Amino acid sequence: MRSCELTRKTKETDINLILNLDGSGQCSINTGIGFFDHMLTAFAVHSGFDLRIDAKGDLEVDCHHTIEDVGIVLGQALAKLLGDRSKIQRYGSVYIPMDEALAFTAIDISGRPYLVFDAEFKNQSVGSMDCCMVEEFFRAVAVNAGMTLHIRLLYGSNDHHCIEAVFKSFAHAMAQAASLRSGGVLSSKGVL
């Protein structure tokens, strides 16, 4: 079973995360940021990964440190569980609609961290989550997981729907890319 537990404690945050890539989408999320919890729950359910996150952060400052640090720990957990990437599909891509919004994600779990994030939101925040933190979260995940991650919001007018479509498209693309396959590393070089 591809499962791990990671803890990261700084002067700004204290995060404990348990991730199981071979789960069924069971989750328990508590970051203190309601809309972010909702998005992480959507990620777990739609990826089929079991995910538990308990995070305490300096929310009296703002949501930045908590969201970014959760992204760091999630990326580190993905990197640990995907190992040398020799038994995974490596690539995943999907379009996901959410009412009037449409989002696309493409992933290459290559060991080469890169983020292209093409999404604009109309409001400063949804609930207590700053919309600018969506990009920061995915940058932290991509860098720490060692993945090339392209996210594009094609259109949408409701920021809740737009962000949820982004998280769900990431979840489905991640599930594809992390799924198991037979054979060696999926690369003509033989290594990533």
PLY file of the C-alpha trace (Angstrom):
ply
format ascii 1.0
element vertex 192
property float x
property float y
property float z
element edge 191
property int vertex1
property int vertex2
end_header
0.00 0.00 0.00
1.31 3.44 -0.95
0.74 5.31 2.30
2.75 7.70 4.47
2.49 10.17 7.32
4.42 13.45 7.36
4.67 16.25 9.90
6.03 19.75 9.35
6.34 22.22 12.20
7.58 25.79 11.80
7.08 29.01 13.75
4.10 29.69 11.47
2.41 26.31 11.05
2.10 22.81 12.52
0.89 20.27 9.95
0.27 16.54 10.17
-0.73 14.79 6.94
-1.55 11.16 6.17
-1.90 10.20 2.49
-2.85 6.85 0.98
-2.76 6.72 -2.83
-4.53 3.35 -2.84
-7.52 4.44 -0.81
-11.15 5.19 -1.58
-11.38 8.95 -1.05
-11.86 8.88 2.72
-10.81 12.15 4.30
-10.65 14.26 7.42
-9.48 17.82 6.79
-9.00 20.57 9.37
-6.95 23.60 8.39
-9.06 26.31 10.02
-9.89 27.69 6.54
-13.36 26.46 5.67
-13.27 26.86 1.89
-9.76 25.34 1.71
-11.03 22.35 3.71
-13.85 22.04 1.17
-11.35 22.05 -1.73
-9.05 19.48 -0.08
-12.07 17.28 0.59
-13.03 17.55 -3.10
-9.43 16.64 -4.01
-9.52 13.50 -1.81
-12.94 12.34 -2.99
-12.22 12.93 -6.69
-8.70 11.48 -6.66
-9.73 8.45 -4.63
-6.80 9.14 -2.28
-7.36 8.81 1.47
-6.25 12.07 3.05
-6.08 13.32 6.61
-4.78 16.81 7.35
-4.61 18.51 10.72
-3.10 21.97 10.34
-2.69 24.81 12.76
-1.40 28.06 11.36
-1.06 31.74 12.11
-4.50 32.57 10.73
-4.49 35.75 12.79
-1.98 36.98 10.18
-3.80 35.58 7.13
-4.27 32.27 5.32
-1.02 32.37 3.32
1.34 30.31 5.50
-1.22 27.59 6.24
-2.24 27.06 2.60
1.31 27.17 1.23
2.65 24.84 3.93
-0.15 22.32 3.38
0.86 22.38 -0.31
4.49 21.76 0.65
3.62 18.75 2.83
1.19 17.30 0.28
3.87 17.64 -2.42
6.46 15.97 -0.19
4.07 13.09 0.55
3.37 12.60 -3.16
7.11 12.58 -3.94
7.76 10.03 -1.21
4.97 7.70 -2.31
5.72 7.91 -6.03
9.39 7.07 -5.40
11.41 6.48 -8.56
8.21 6.73 -10.63
8.95 3.38 -12.29
5.51 1.86 -11.85
3.16 4.78 -12.54
1.40 6.09 -15.63
3.32 9.38 -15.18
0.88 11.51 -17.21
-2.66 12.64 -16.52
-4.96 15.24 -18.04
-8.62 16.09 -17.76
-11.26 18.78 -18.30
-13.74 19.22 -15.45
-16.89 21.36 -15.61
-18.48 22.89 -12.51
-21.72 24.54 -13.56
-20.65 27.53 -15.71
-16.90 27.00 -15.08
-14.52 24.74 -17.00
-10.99 23.85 -15.84
-8.21 21.79 -17.39
-5.21 20.16 -15.70
-2.29 18.29 -17.26
0.38 16.57 -15.13
3.74 14.97 -15.84
5.23 13.32 -12.76
8.71 13.67 -14.17
10.89 14.85 -11.30
11.05 18.25 -13.03
9.04 20.78 -10.99
7.23 23.40 -13.05
3.91 25.21 -12.75
1.91 26.97 -15.43
-1.17 28.50 -13.79
-3.57 30.31 -16.10
-6.59 31.32 -14.03
-8.02 34.64 -12.98
-10.59 35.11 -10.26
-12.98 38.01 -9.87
-12.96 38.36 -6.09
-10.27 38.72 -3.44
-11.50 35.71 -1.48
-14.01 32.90 -1.20
-14.90 32.59 2.45
-11.67 33.03 4.40
-9.46 31.72 1.56
-7.70 34.35 -0.53
-8.12 33.52 -4.23
-4.45 34.37 -4.90
-3.53 31.41 -2.68
-4.87 28.88 -5.19
-1.81 29.43 -7.38
0.53 29.42 -4.37
-0.90 26.11 -3.18
-0.38 24.42 -6.54
3.13 25.88 -6.87
4.06 24.38 -3.50
2.61 21.00 -4.51
4.34 20.96 -7.92
7.76 21.99 -6.61
7.76 19.59 -3.68
6.28 16.65 -5.62
8.66 17.14 -8.54
5.92 17.39 -11.14
5.22 19.51 -14.16
1.74 20.89 -13.59
-0.34 22.92 -16.05
-3.66 24.32 -14.83
-5.98 26.43 -16.94
-9.36 27.90 -16.10
-10.99 28.24 -19.49
-13.97 30.24 -18.23
-16.36 30.76 -15.36
-18.04 33.59 -13.49
-18.47 32.25 -9.93
-15.12 31.98 -8.12
-16.38 29.15 -5.89
-17.21 27.10 -9.00
-13.99 28.13 -10.78
-11.71 27.10 -7.90
-13.63 23.90 -7.29
-13.32 22.96 -10.98
-9.56 23.56 -10.72
-9.19 21.34 -7.64
-11.35 18.57 -9.12
-9.45 18.62 -12.44
-6.19 18.38 -10.50
-7.59 15.45 -8.52
-8.63 13.45 -11.58
-5.39 14.19 -13.48
-3.35 13.25 -10.39
-5.24 9.96 -10.02
-4.46 9.12 -13.67
-0.78 10.02 -13.40
-0.25 8.14 -10.10
-2.09 5.00 -11.24
0.00 1.86 -11.41
1.28 0.27 -14.61
3.56 -2.65 -15.38
7.02 -2.17 -16.81
9.83 0.22 -16.05
10.09 3.99 -16.05
7.94 5.53 -18.80
10.80 7.32 -20.55
12.85 6.64 -23.67
15.93 7.49 -21.56
15.08 4.73 -19.08
15.27 7.18 -16.16
13.54 10.35 -15.06
0 1
1 2
2 3
3 4
4 5
5 6
6 7
7 8
8 9
9 10
10 11
11 12
12 13
13 14
14 15
15 16
16 17
17 18
18 19
19 20
20 21
21 22
22 23
23 24
24 25
25 26
26 27
27 28
28 29
29 30
30 31
31 32
32 33
33 34
34 35
35 36
36 37
37 38
38 39
39 40
40 41
41 42
42 43
43 44
44 45
45 46
46 47
47 48
48 49
49 50
50 51
51 52
52 53
53 54
54 55
55 56
56 57
57 58
58 59
59 60
60 61
61 62
62 63
63 64
64 65
65 66
66 67
67 68
68 69
69 70
70 71
71 72
72 73
73 74
74 75
75 76
76 77
77 78
78 79
79 80
80 81
81 82
82 83
83 84
84 85
85 86
86 87
87 88
88 89
89 90
90 91
91 92
92 93
93 94
94 95
95 96
96 97
97 98
98 99
99 100
100 101
101 102
102 103
103 104
104 105
105 106
106 107
107 108
108 109
109 110
110 111
111 112
112 113
113 114
114 115
115 116
116 117
117 118
118 119
119 120
120 121
121 122
122 123
123 124
124 125
125 126
126 127
127 128
128 129
129 130
130 131
131 132
132 133
133 134
134 135
135 136
136 137
137 138
138 139
139 140
140 141
141 142
142 143
143 144
144 145
145 146
146 147
147 148
148 149
149 150
150 151
151 152
152 153
153 154
154 155
155 156
156 157
157 158
158 159
159 160
160 161
161 162
162 163
163 164
164 165
165 166
166 167
167 168
168 169
169 170
170 171
171 172
172 173
173 174
174 175
175 176
176 177
177 178
178 179
179 180
180 181
181 182
182 183
183 184
184 185
185 186
186 187
187 188
188 189
189 190
190 191
